[in-house]
Amino acid sequence: MRLLVPLLLIASVGVARADDGDGHDDGNRRVAVLEYRAGSSALPGIEARVGELLRRKTSLTVIDSDEARQGYGGKLDSDIVGCAGEAACIGRIGKKLDAREVLLVGVSEFGDVILTLQRIDVQTRDVTMRIAEALAEDAAPTDDELTGYLKRVMPESDFLRYGTIRVSANLAGAKVFLGDEPQGVTPIEEIVVRAPATYELKLTKSGYVSFSAQVQVPPDGEVAVDARLTVVGGSRPWYAHWYVAAIAAVIVGGGVGLGVYLAQEDPTTVPVGGELD
């Protein structure tokens, strides 16, 4: 029978947010995920799972143990053991790895298996948040449970991901809307939005048929939309019958998805989306 019991919140120090030094959130900061074991072989691979979840759920730059060993050298594991979980010592390791923070994953056994997550600020060498969970000896947390632990340890803003919509048009001065919200007029700078999400993009200009598109924005990616507005009552060029919208979804540090979408029935409404590798 599985047992998963919240043990205790050991420490909650400071404000659970990170900034870039100017008071702004730094959702792309470098975080080293390291593992410390106090004589326990339980939960094998737990550090790798935590690092992978941070990569998937946030925009953080994650340094896992393999990368850390390459950057630090062969003494990494023995130095972590020598620190015995002490924040100032772990902070020195994080500094050598050029990390802003260390997330120390600890595994120990006191009857139950104790899993701890300890967030350490490299500059101040302080513990900013620490939690511990007691699990049955043969139990392992699911990905959803691990994500829940991470959301208690890391700043809420880390789990807010963003993407970019880049709009170009054949006309200057066309009004650009996302839903009912005006964004400006063309030519327009790229629009940063929450992602993953789908947005209704619309361009309007007096005397022209409006352009609209459903835009699917991937996290940490960019969608480019090339809008063509036609004169009301004017001749219908080829794209009024078969409108082609080319999109490019680029994931930071990841793959590229490229798609072409055609719409025939309604020449002013074009589905735009992205496929991620």
C-alpha positions as CSV (number, residue, x, y, z in Angstrom):
1,M,0.0,0.0,0.0
2,R,1.3,3.4,-1.0
3,L,1.9,6.1,1.6
4,L,2.6,9.7,0.8
5,V,2.5,11.9,3.9
6,P,3.5,15.6,4.0
7,L,6.1,15.6,6.8
8,L,6.8,19.3,7.5
9,L,7.8,22.6,6.1
10,I,11.3,23.0,7.6
11,A,12.1,26.5,6.5
12,S,10.6,29.3,4.5
13,V,13.1,32.1,4.4
14,G,12.9,35.3,2.3
15,V,10.7,35.9,-0.7
16,A,10.2,33.1,-3.1
17,R,11.0,35.1,-6.2
18,A,14.1,35.7,-8.2
19,D,15.0,38.8,-10.2
20,D,17.7,39.8,-12.6
21,G,19.2,42.4,-10.2
22,D,16.9,45.2,-11.4
23,G,13.8,44.0,-9.6
24,H,12.5,42.0,-12.6
25,D,11.7,38.3,-12.6
26,D,14.3,36.2,-14.1
27,G,12.4,33.2,-15.4
28,N,15.4,32.0,-17.4
29,R,18.0,31.9,-14.6
30,R,20.4,29.1,-14.3
31,V,19.5,26.5,-11.6
32,A,21.7,23.6,-10.8
33,V,19.8,20.5,-9.7
34,L,22.1,18.4,-7.4
35,E,21.5,15.3,-5.3
36,Y,22.7,14.5,-1.8
37,R,22.1,11.1,-0.3
38,A,22.5,10.3,3.4
39,G,23.2,6.6,3.1
40,S,20.1,5.8,1.2
41,S,19.6,4.0,-2.1
42,A,15.9,4.7,-2.3
43,L,14.3,6.8,-5.1
44,P,16.9,6.0,-7.8
45,G,17.1,8.7,-10.5
46,I,15.0,11.2,-8.5
47,E,17.4,14.1,-9.3
48,A,17.1,13.4,-13.0
49,R,13.3,13.4,-12.8
50,V,13.3,16.7,-10.9
51,G,15.6,18.3,-13.4
52,E,13.5,17.0,-16.4
53,L,10.3,18.3,-14.8
54,L,11.8,21.8,-14.3
55,R,12.8,21.8,-18.0
56,R,9.3,20.8,-19.1
57,K,7.3,23.0,-16.7
58,T,9.4,26.2,-16.5
59,S,11.7,28.4,-18.7
60,L,14.6,27.9,-16.3
61,T,18.1,27.0,-17.6
62,V,18.6,23.7,-15.8
63,I,22.0,22.2,-15.0
64,D,21.6,18.6,-14.1
65,S,24.2,16.3,-12.4
66,D,25.7,15.1,-15.7
67,E,26.2,18.7,-16.9
68,A,27.4,19.7,-13.5
69,R,30.1,17.0,-13.4
70,Q,31.4,18.2,-16.8
71,G,31.6,21.8,-15.6
72,Y,32.8,21.1,-12.1
73,G,35.1,18.1,-12.4
74,G,35.3,14.6,-11.0
75,K,35.1,15.8,-7.3
76,L,31.5,17.0,-7.6
77,D,29.9,14.0,-5.9
78,S,32.4,13.8,-3.1
79,D,32.2,17.6,-2.5
80,I,28.4,17.4,-2.3
81,V,28.8,14.6,0.3
82,G,31.3,16.7,2.2
83,C,28.9,19.6,2.3
84,A,26.4,17.3,4.1
85,G,23.6,19.6,2.9
86,E,25.0,22.8,4.4
87,A,23.8,25.7,2.4
88,A,27.0,27.8,2.3
89,C,29.0,24.9,1.1
90,I,26.5,23.9,-1.6
91,G,26.3,27.6,-2.6
92,R,30.1,27.5,-3.3
93,I,29.5,24.6,-5.6
94,G,26.7,26.4,-7.4
95,K,29.0,29.4,-7.9
96,K,31.6,27.3,-9.6
97,L,28.8,26.0,-11.9
98,D,27.8,29.6,-12.7
99,A,24.3,29.0,-11.3
100,R,22.0,31.5,-9.7
101,E,20.5,28.9,-7.5
102,V,20.9,25.3,-6.4
103,L,18.0,23.0,-6.0
104,L,19.4,20.3,-3.7
105,V,17.4,17.0,-3.8
106,G,18.1,15.0,-0.6
107,V,17.2,11.4,0.1
108,S,17.5,9.9,3.6
109,E,15.8,7.2,5.6
110,F,14.4,7.4,9.1
111,G,11.9,4.5,9.0
112,D,10.2,6.1,6.1
113,V,12.1,7.5,3.1
114,I,12.5,11.3,3.5
115,L,12.7,13.3,0.3
116,T,13.8,16.9,0.7
117,L,14.0,19.8,-1.8
118,Q,16.2,22.7,-0.7
119,R,16.4,25.9,-2.7
120,I,19.7,27.7,-2.1
121,D,20.6,31.2,-3.3
122,V,24.2,31.0,-4.6
123,Q,25.0,34.7,-4.0
124,T,23.8,34.9,-0.4
125,R,24.4,31.1,0.4
126,D,21.0,31.1,2.1
127,V,18.2,28.6,2.0
128,T,15.2,30.4,0.6
129,M,12.8,27.5,0.8
130,R,13.0,23.9,2.0
131,I,10.4,21.1,2.2
132,A,10.5,17.5,3.2
133,E,8.1,14.6,2.4
134,A,7.9,11.2,4.1
135,L,7.2,8.3,1.8
136,A,6.8,4.6,2.3
137,E,10.0,2.6,1.7
138,D,8.8,1.1,-1.6
139,A,6.9,4.2,-2.8
140,A,8.0,6.8,-5.3
141,P,6.3,10.1,-6.1
142,T,4.5,10.5,-9.4
143,D,5.4,13.3,-11.8
144,D,2.3,15.2,-10.7
145,E,3.3,14.8,-7.0
146,L,6.9,16.0,-7.8
147,T,5.5,18.9,-9.7
148,G,3.4,19.8,-6.7
149,Y,6.5,19.7,-4.5
150,L,8.4,21.9,-7.0
151,K,5.6,24.5,-7.0
152,R,5.9,24.7,-3.2
153,V,9.7,25.3,-3.4
154,M,10.2,27.4,-6.5
155,P,8.6,30.9,-7.2
156,E,5.1,30.8,-8.7
157,S,6.4,32.9,-11.5
158,D,8.8,30.2,-12.7
159,F,5.8,28.2,-13.8
160,L,4.4,31.0,-16.0
161,R,5.7,30.4,-19.5
162,Y,5.6,32.7,-22.4
163,G,5.8,32.8,-26.2
164,T,5.9,35.4,-28.9
165,I,3.6,36.3,-31.8
166,R,5.3,38.2,-34.7
167,V,2.9,39.9,-37.0
168,S,3.7,41.3,-40.4
169,A,1.2,42.7,-42.9
170,N,0.9,44.1,-46.4
171,L,-0.5,47.4,-45.1
172,A,0.8,50.0,-42.6
173,G,-1.7,51.4,-40.1
174,A,-3.8,48.2,-39.7
175,K,-5.1,47.8,-36.2
176,V,-4.0,44.6,-34.4
177,F,-6.1,42.8,-31.8
178,L,-5.7,39.7,-29.7
179,G,-9.2,38.9,-28.8
180,D,-10.8,42.2,-27.9
181,E,-7.5,43.7,-26.7
182,P,-5.8,46.3,-29.0
183,Q,-2.1,45.7,-29.5
184,G,-1.2,48.6,-31.8
185,V,-1.0,49.2,-35.5
186,T,1.2,47.8,-38.2
187,P,4.2,47.7,-38.4
188,I,4.1,46.3,-34.9
189,E,6.7,44.9,-32.5
190,E,6.5,41.2,-31.5
191,I,3.7,40.5,-28.9
192,V,4.7,38.5,-25.8
193,V,1.9,36.2,-24.5
194,R,1.3,33.5,-22.0
195,A,2.0,30.0,-23.5
196,P,1.0,27.4,-24.3
197,A,-2.3,29.0,-25.4
198,T,-4.5,29.8,-28.4
199,Y,-5.3,33.4,-29.3
200,E,-7.7,35.0,-31.8
201,L,-5.6,37.4,-33.9
202,K,-7.4,40.1,-35.9
203,L,-6.2,42.9,-38.2
204,T,-8.6,45.6,-39.4
205,K,-8.3,48.7,-41.5
206,S,-11.1,50.9,-43.0
207,G,-11.8,50.0,-46.6
208,Y,-10.2,46.5,-46.3
209,V,-11.6,43.1,-45.5
210,S,-10.5,42.1,-41.9
211,F,-7.9,39.3,-41.4
212,S,-8.4,36.9,-38.5
213,A,-6.5,33.8,-37.4
214,Q,-6.4,31.3,-34.5
215,V,-2.8,31.4,-33.3
216,Q,-1.5,28.5,-31.2
217,V,1.6,29.7,-29.3
218,P,4.1,27.2,-28.0
219,P,5.9,27.8,-24.7
220,D,9.3,29.6,-25.2
221,G,8.6,29.8,-28.9
222,E,7.6,32.2,-31.6
223,V,4.8,32.1,-34.1
224,A,5.1,34.3,-37.2
225,V,1.9,35.4,-39.0
226,D,2.0,37.1,-42.4
227,A,-1.4,38.8,-42.8
228,R,-2.8,40.1,-46.1
229,L,-5.7,42.4,-46.1
230,T,-7.7,42.9,-49.4
231,V,-9.7,45.9,-50.6
232,V,-13.4,45.7,-50.0
233,G,-15.1,45.0,-53.3
234,G,-11.8,44.9,-55.1
235,S,-10.5,42.1,-57.3
236,R,-9.8,38.9,-55.5
237,P,-6.1,37.8,-55.8
238,W,-5.1,34.2,-55.4
239,Y,-4.7,34.4,-51.7
240,A,-8.3,35.5,-51.2
241,H,-9.3,32.0,-52.4
242,W,-6.4,30.0,-51.0
243,Y,-4.7,31.9,-48.3
244,V,-1.4,30.6,-47.1
245,A,-0.2,31.3,-43.6
246,A,3.3,30.1,-42.9
247,I,4.3,29.8,-39.3
248,A,7.5,29.0,-37.5
249,A,7.5,27.7,-33.9
250,V,11.0,27.8,-32.5
251,I,11.7,26.4,-29.0
252,V,14.6,27.9,-27.1
253,G,17.2,25.1,-27.0
254,G,14.8,22.7,-28.7
255,G,13.4,21.7,-32.0
256,V,11.6,23.5,-34.8
257,G,8.1,23.0,-35.9
258,L,7.0,24.3,-39.3
259,G,3.5,24.1,-40.8
260,V,1.5,25.5,-43.7
261,Y,-2.3,25.9,-43.4
262,L,-4.8,26.6,-46.1
263,A,-8.4,27.9,-45.7
264,Q,-10.8,28.0,-48.7
265,E,-14.4,28.5,-47.4
266,D,-13.7,31.7,-45.5
267,P,-10.8,33.7,-47.0
268,T,-10.6,36.0,-44.0
269,T,-10.2,33.4,-41.4
270,V,-7.0,31.4,-41.3
271,P,-6.0,28.7,-38.7
272,V,-2.4,29.1,-37.6
273,G,-0.7,26.7,-35.3
274,G,2.6,25.0,-34.5
275,E,3.8,21.4,-34.1
276,L,6.6,20.9,-31.6
277,D,9.2,18.2,-31.8
